[in-house]
């Protein structure tokens, strides 16, 4: 195994049992190892938005909640594949943040994908701020639409400020 391993925190559709977990579990994308459940050290707004019900972790530190997710150890190949999925750095921005693994009080530095250029209305009261994302528990009108079922691929205008 390569020495250049990184830790990445996933909070939405990449988690186990969620619609995009296959990106992490596909060995053709690279190496990954599940390290555990974790929670962000800082609060961030986690909302479901766009016509395709995508979970977004908005880059607005101090708003929202400490968010629960999963930490994986990944190789450079997997990290670059995740960058493709998240359209980093045009759409999401990947940066280092701290999380705490479940049952462990020590801080762990991980890569996390945040959404920086969001429309202000994503912070509105009609968008509940989640502490944890689970597509299986959402009402039908908020369920994630997988890429192959999307009519229009350009949905950035739904959520992104100019």
Buried (B, 14 or more C-beta within 10 A) or exposed (E): EEEEBBBBBBBBBBBEEBBBBEBBEEEEBBBBEEBEBBBBEBBBBBBBBBEBBBBBBBBBEEEBBBBBBBBBBBBEBBBEBBBEBBEBEEBBBBBEBBBBBEEEEEEBEBBBBBBBBBBEEBBEEEBEBBBBBEBEEBEEEEBBBEEEEEEEEEBEEBBBEE
